[in-house]
Amino acid sequence: MIEVKDLVKKYGDHVAVDHLTFTVEKGQIYGFLGPNGAGKSTTMNIMTGYIGATEGEVLIDGHDILKDAEAAKKCIGYLPEIPPVYPDMTVEEYLRFSAELKGIKKEDREAQIEKVMRMAQVEEVSRRLIKNLSKGYRQRVGLAHAIMGFPPIIILDEPTVGLDPKQIIEIRELIKKLSKDHTIILSSHILSEISEVCDYVMIIAHGKLIASDTTENLTKMMQGQNIYDFKAKGSASQVREALGMVSGIEKMDIKPSGEDGIVEVAVECKNGEDALEKRPDYREEIFYALAHAECPMMASAKYVSLEDIFLELTEEHKKIRPKKQKRRLMARRQNEKDARTDMPVDPEEITTEDEQAENNEEVKDHGSDL
């Protein structure tokens, strides 16, 4: 699908891209990984025809990006790091403009616009001016533009910049869905993002391609030593003696954990001969050695991440208000019934009309406080 051959980009004496060569195959998600300033965005700008290279060439489905630009660009949907949106247009107007630019037939435009808005989840802001949207929503509008027309290749430069944790998860899921019908290249400096969604990773630093392989193979190559960290119950000497029975352990470090009678342990075990060979697994042997010495391994407590908290609270917030309204309505109904009978209020008696009336009353109450 894409061939990049000996690509060089210089700005004066500064070499931003230094003899890059790689091939992108059809139907996979490629991650372009590197620190800020590594040359990722420059490479993507060259690949999409935004800027020219000093040397080298880029072929998109056999078309040279400079010599046969129109044919090459028809194959690409591109979301740069800063989405090229028009702030004084509404989302709907901008996507209609995008559809016209991409040559989508007039009779197909509205259906396409509705589909990309739904996929990028911008339907609820479709009539709002882009300049009044949050950074996250602008990013989504840019993504909707990139996938308009459903080109075979989609190139995304830092696609989750400015999004909240929930939106990041949603965009990652969308990228995975798109990969069923498209070849996707995305750049990021966030390791977890690349490992979450990519089949193949290219690592770039100082404009050079320093590694290129499947996510699985790169992970194996970068794992280094075969190391296990855990806690065990017992004294340092007891644990050391027990682990001495495990033949594969080459080094061990045992220190107090801060908890009475429990030590922290780090052991380094023998690795495979080849970096890509499956690592020997010593977990079971370590477990039985400690159990035999009556020094049980202690499970680590799972701590909730800030991302977990954010997602939980934002989901719960949607449920809290209706429950509060129902409780207030039940209390009001009970007060009305008390004058006539001592029977409790049945929650099923609360109707949608009652809840709407309560909501209107609440709005009035807030308005009087302003």
C-alpha positions as CSV (number, residue, x, y, z in Angstrom):
1,M,0.0,0.0,0.0
2,I,2.7,2.5,1.0
3,E,6.4,2.5,0.1
4,V,8.8,5.0,1.7
5,K,12.2,4.9,0.0
6,D,15.4,6.6,1.4
7,L,13.4,9.6,2.6
8,V,15.4,12.7,3.7
9,K,14.1,16.1,4.9
10,K,16.5,18.9,5.8
11,Y,15.8,22.4,7.2
12,G,19.1,24.2,6.6
13,D,21.7,22.1,8.5
14,H,19.1,20.3,10.6
15,V,18.2,16.8,9.4
16,A,14.6,16.2,10.5
17,V,14.2,12.9,8.6
18,D,17.3,10.9,7.9
19,H,17.2,8.2,5.1
20,L,13.9,6.5,6.2
21,T,12.9,3.4,4.3
22,F,9.8,1.2,5.2
23,T,6.8,-0.5,3.7
24,V,3.2,-0.5,5.0
25,E,1.2,-3.5,4.1
26,K,-2.6,-3.6,3.5
27,G,-5.1,-4.2,6.3
28,Q,-3.0,-3.6,9.4
29,I,-2.6,-0.8,12.1
30,Y,0.9,0.6,12.0
31,G,2.2,2.6,15.0
32,F,4.8,5.3,14.4
33,L,6.4,5.7,17.8
34,G,8.9,8.2,19.0
35,P,9.6,11.1,21.4
36,N,8.5,14.6,20.6
37,G,10.7,16.1,17.9
38,A,11.7,12.6,16.5
39,G,10.5,13.4,13.0
40,K,7.1,11.6,13.1
41,S,4.9,14.6,12.0
42,T,7.4,15.6,9.3
43,T,7.4,12.1,7.9
44,M,3.6,12.1,7.9
45,N,3.4,15.5,6.2
46,I,5.7,14.2,3.4
47,M,3.7,10.9,3.1
48,T,0.5,12.9,2.6
49,G,1.9,15.5,0.2
50,Y,1.7,18.5,2.6
51,I,5.4,19.1,2.2
52,G,8.1,17.8,-0.2
53,A,11.1,15.7,0.7
54,T,14.7,16.8,0.2
55,E,15.5,13.4,-1.1
56,G,13.7,10.0,-1.6
57,E,10.2,9.1,-2.7
58,V,6.8,8.0,-1.3
59,L,4.5,5.7,-3.3
60,I,0.9,5.4,-2.3
61,D,-0.7,2.4,-3.9
62,G,1.9,2.7,-6.6
63,H,1.3,6.5,-7.2
64,D,4.2,8.9,-6.4
65,I,2.9,11.4,-3.8
66,L,4.4,14.4,-5.7
67,K,4.4,13.3,-9.4
68,D,0.9,11.8,-9.3
69,A,-0.5,13.7,-6.4
70,E,-4.2,13.6,-7.2
71,A,-4.3,9.8,-7.6
72,A,-2.2,9.2,-4.5
73,K,-4.2,11.6,-2.3
74,K,-7.5,9.9,-3.3
75,C,-6.2,6.9,-1.4
76,I,-5.6,8.8,1.8
77,G,-7.6,10.2,4.7
78,Y,-5.4,12.4,7.0
79,L,-5.8,13.8,10.4
80,P,-2.8,16.1,11.3
81,E,-1.9,16.9,14.9
82,I,-3.9,20.2,14.7
83,P,-7.1,19.4,12.7
84,P,-7.5,21.8,9.7
85,V,-11.0,22.9,10.5
86,Y,-12.8,26.2,9.7
87,P,-13.9,27.7,13.0
88,D,-16.7,29.8,11.6
89,M,-18.5,26.8,10.1
90,T,-20.8,24.5,11.9
91,V,-19.7,20.8,12.1
92,E,-22.4,19.8,9.6
93,E,-21.3,22.6,7.2
94,Y,-17.7,21.7,7.4
95,L,-18.3,18.0,6.7
96,R,-20.5,18.9,3.8
97,F,-17.7,21.0,2.5
98,S,-15.3,18.1,3.1
99,A,-17.6,15.7,1.1
100,E,-17.7,18.1,-1.8
101,L,-13.9,18.5,-1.8
102,K,-13.5,14.7,-1.8
103,G,-15.8,14.4,-4.8
104,I,-18.5,12.4,-3.2
105,K,-21.6,12.2,-5.4
106,K,-24.3,14.7,-4.4
107,E,-26.9,11.9,-3.9
108,D,-24.5,10.1,-1.5
109,R,-23.3,13.1,0.6
110,E,-25.9,13.3,3.3
111,A,-25.7,9.6,4.0
112,Q,-21.9,9.8,4.2
113,I,-22.0,12.8,6.5
114,E,-24.5,11.1,8.9
115,K,-22.3,8.0,8.9
116,V,-19.0,9.7,9.7
117,M,-20.7,11.9,12.3
118,R,-22.1,8.8,14.0
119,M,-18.7,7.0,13.9
120,A,-16.8,10.0,15.3
121,Q,-19.6,10.7,17.8
122,V,-20.2,14.4,16.9
123,E,-23.9,14.2,16.0
124,E,-24.9,16.1,19.2
125,V,-22.8,19.1,18.2
126,S,-23.5,19.0,14.4
127,R,-25.2,22.4,14.4
128,R,-22.6,24.2,16.6
129,L,-19.9,26.4,15.4
130,I,-16.5,24.6,15.4
131,K,-14.9,27.6,17.2
132,N,-17.2,27.0,20.2
133,L,-16.2,23.3,20.5
134,S,-13.8,21.9,23.0
135,K,-10.4,20.7,21.8
136,G,-11.6,17.1,22.1
137,Y,-14.6,17.7,19.9
138,R,-12.5,19.5,17.3
139,Q,-10.2,16.4,17.2
140,R,-13.3,14.3,16.5
141,V,-14.5,16.6,13.7
142,G,-11.0,16.3,12.2
143,L,-11.3,12.5,12.4
144,A,-14.7,12.6,10.8
145,H,-13.1,14.6,7.9
146,A,-10.3,12.0,7.6
147,I,-12.6,9.0,7.2
148,M,-15.0,10.9,4.9
149,G,-15.3,8.9,1.7
150,F,-13.7,5.9,3.4
151,P,-10.3,5.9,1.7
152,P,-8.2,2.7,1.9
153,I,-5.4,4.4,3.9
154,I,-6.1,6.5,7.0
155,I,-3.1,8.4,8.6
156,L,-3.6,9.8,12.1
157,D,-1.0,12.1,13.7
158,E,-1.5,12.0,17.5
159,P,-5.2,11.2,17.2
160,T,-6.0,11.2,20.9
161,V,-4.4,14.6,21.8
162,G,-6.8,16.7,23.9
163,L,-9.3,13.9,24.6
164,D,-10.5,12.8,28.0
165,P,-9.9,9.1,29.2
166,K,-13.3,8.0,28.1
167,Q,-13.0,9.6,24.6
168,I,-9.5,8.0,24.2
169,I,-11.0,4.6,24.8
170,E,-13.8,5.3,22.3
171,I,-11.3,6.6,19.6
172,R,-9.1,3.5,20.1
173,E,-12.1,1.3,19.6
174,L,-13.1,3.2,16.5
175,I,-9.5,2.8,15.1
176,K,-9.8,-1.0,15.6
177,K,-13.1,-1.1,13.8
178,L,-11.8,1.0,10.9
179,S,-8.8,-1.4,10.5
180,K,-11.2,-4.1,9.3
181,D,-11.6,-2.2,6.0
182,H,-8.6,0.2,6.0
183,T,-4.9,0.3,6.5
184,I,-4.1,2.7,9.3
185,I,-1.0,4.5,10.3
186,L,-1.0,6.4,13.6
187,S,1.8,8.3,15.3
188,S,2.1,8.7,19.1
189,H,4.7,9.3,21.8
190,I,2.5,7.3,24.2
191,L,3.7,3.7,24.6
192,S,0.4,2.4,26.0
193,E,-1.5,3.8,23.0
194,I,0.6,2.1,20.5
195,S,0.6,-1.3,22.3
196,E,-3.2,-1.1,22.7
197,V,-4.2,-0.8,19.1
198,C,-1.2,-1.5,16.7
199,D,-0.2,-4.7,15.0
200,Y,3.1,-3.4,13.8
201,V,5.4,-0.7,15.3
202,M,8.0,1.5,13.8
203,I,10.2,3.4,16.3
204,I,11.9,6.6,15.1
205,A,14.5,8.8,16.9
206,H,16.4,11.8,15.6
207,G,14.8,11.2,12.2
208,K,16.1,7.6,11.9
209,L,14.1,4.4,11.9
210,I,15.7,2.4,14.8
211,A,13.3,-0.6,15.0
212,S,10.5,-2.0,13.0
213,D,8.6,-5.2,13.8
214,T,5.3,-6.6,15.2
215,T,4.3,-5.4,18.6
216,E,4.8,-9.0,20.0
217,N,8.3,-9.4,18.6
218,L,9.4,-5.9,19.8
219,T,8.0,-6.6,23.3
220,K,10.0,-9.8,23.5
221,M,13.2,-8.1,22.2
222,M,12.9,-5.3,24.7
223,Q,12.1,-7.4,27.8
224,G,15.7,-8.0,28.6
225,Q,16.2,-10.1,31.7
226,N,13.7,-12.5,33.0
227,I,12.7,-10.7,36.2
228,Y,10.0,-11.4,38.8
229,D,8.9,-9.0,41.6
230,F,6.8,-10.2,44.5
231,K,6.3,-10.2,48.3
232,A,6.7,-13.2,50.5
233,K,5.9,-13.9,54.2
234,G,8.9,-14.8,56.3
235,S,12.4,-13.5,57.1
236,A,14.9,-12.6,54.5
237,S,17.1,-15.6,55.3
238,Q,14.2,-18.0,55.1
239,V,13.1,-16.7,51.7
240,R,16.7,-16.6,50.4
241,E,17.2,-20.3,51.4
242,A,13.9,-21.3,49.8
243,L,14.7,-19.6,46.5
244,G,18.2,-21.1,46.5
245,M,16.4,-24.4,45.5
246,V,15.2,-22.8,42.2
247,S,17.9,-23.7,39.6
248,G,17.1,-20.9,37.2
249,I,17.6,-18.0,39.5
250,E,20.8,-16.0,38.8
251,K,20.4,-13.0,41.1
252,M,18.0,-12.1,44.0
253,D,17.4,-9.0,45.9
254,I,15.4,-9.2,49.2
255,K,14.5,-6.2,51.4
256,P,12.0,-5.2,54.1
257,S,8.6,-4.3,52.7
258,G,7.5,-2.1,55.6
259,E,4.9,-4.7,56.6
260,D,5.7,-6.9,59.6
261,G,7.0,-10.3,58.6
262,I,6.9,-9.6,54.9
263,V,9.8,-9.0,52.5
264,E,10.0,-7.6,49.0
265,V,11.7,-9.9,46.5
266,A,13.2,-9.3,43.0
267,V,14.7,-12.3,41.3
268,E,16.5,-12.4,37.9
269,C,16.3,-15.8,36.1
270,K,17.9,-17.3,33.1
271,N,16.6,-16.1,29.8
272,G,16.3,-17.9,26.4
273,E,19.3,-18.0,24.1
274,D,17.5,-16.0,21.4
275,A,15.8,-12.7,22.0
276,L,12.7,-13.9,20.1
277,E,12.6,-17.3,21.8
278,K,9.8,-17.8,24.3
279,R,11.0,-16.8,27.8
280,P,11.3,-19.6,30.4
281,D,8.6,-19.3,33.0
282,Y,9.8,-19.8,36.6
283,R,6.7,-18.7,38.4
284,E,5.4,-22.1,39.3
285,E,8.8,-23.3,40.5
286,I,9.2,-20.2,42.7
287,F,5.7,-20.6,44.1
288,Y,6.3,-24.2,45.2
289,A,9.8,-23.5,46.6
290,L,8.3,-20.8,48.8
291,A,5.3,-22.9,49.8
292,H,7.5,-25.8,50.8
293,A,9.5,-23.5,53.1
294,E,6.2,-22.1,54.5
295,C,7.0,-18.6,53.1
296,P,3.8,-18.0,51.1
297,M,3.8,-15.4,48.3
298,M,1.6,-12.4,49.1
299,A,-0.8,-11.1,46.5
300,S,-0.5,-7.4,45.7
301,A,-3.6,-5.3,46.4
302,K,-5.1,-3.9,43.2
303,Y,-5.4,-0.1,43.3
304,V,-7.9,1.8,41.3
305,S,-6.4,4.1,38.7
306,L,-7.4,7.7,38.1
307,E,-8.8,6.6,34.7
308,D,-11.0,4.0,36.5
309,I,-12.2,6.6,38.9
310,F,-13.0,9.1,36.1
311,L,-14.9,6.5,34.1
312,E,-16.8,5.3,37.1
313,L,-17.8,8.7,38.4
314,T,-18.9,10.1,35.0
315,E,-21.1,7.0,34.4
316,E,-22.5,7.1,37.9
317,H,-23.4,10.8,37.5
318,K,-25.8,9.9,34.7
319,K,-27.7,7.6,37.1
320,I,-27.7,9.8,40.3
321,R,-30.0,12.6,39.2
322,P,-32.9,10.5,38.1
323,K,-32.7,8.5,41.4
324,K,-32.6,11.8,43.4
325,Q,-35.7,13.0,41.6
326,K,-37.6,9.8,42.2
327,R,-36.8,10.0,46.0
328,R,-38.0,13.6,46.2
329,L,-41.2,12.7,44.3
330,M,-41.8,9.7,46.6
331,A,-41.3,11.9,49.7
332,R,-43.7,14.5,48.3
333,R,-46.3,11.9,47.5
334,Q,-46.0,10.4,50.9
335,N,-46.6,13.8,52.5
336,E,-49.8,14.1,50.4
337,K,-50.9,10.6,51.4
338,D,-50.3,11.1,55.1
339,A,-53.3,13.4,55.2
340,R,-55.5,10.7,53.9
341,T,-54.0,7.3,54.7
342,D,-51.0,5.7,56.4
343,M,-50.3,3.4,53.3
344,P,-46.7,3.9,51.9
345,V,-46.2,5.2,48.4
346,D,-45.5,2.6,45.7
347,P,-42.5,3.6,43.5
348,E,-44.4,2.4,40.5
349,E,-46.9,5.2,41.0
350,I,-44.3,7.7,40.0
351,T,-44.9,8.5,36.3
352,T,-42.7,10.1,33.6
353,E,-45.0,13.1,33.7
354,D,-44.4,13.4,37.4
355,E,-40.6,13.3,36.9
356,Q,-40.8,15.9,34.2
357,A,-42.9,18.2,36.5
358,E,-40.3,17.7,39.2
359,N,-37.5,18.5,36.8
360,N,-39.2,21.7,35.7
361,E,-39.7,22.6,39.4
362,E,-36.0,22.0,40.0
363,V,-35.1,24.3,37.1
364,K,-37.3,27.0,38.6
365,D,-35.6,26.6,42.0
366,H,-32.2,27.0,40.5
367,G,-33.3,30.0,38.5
368,S,-34.5,31.8,41.6
369,D,-31.1,31.3,43.1
370,L,-29.3,33.1,40.3
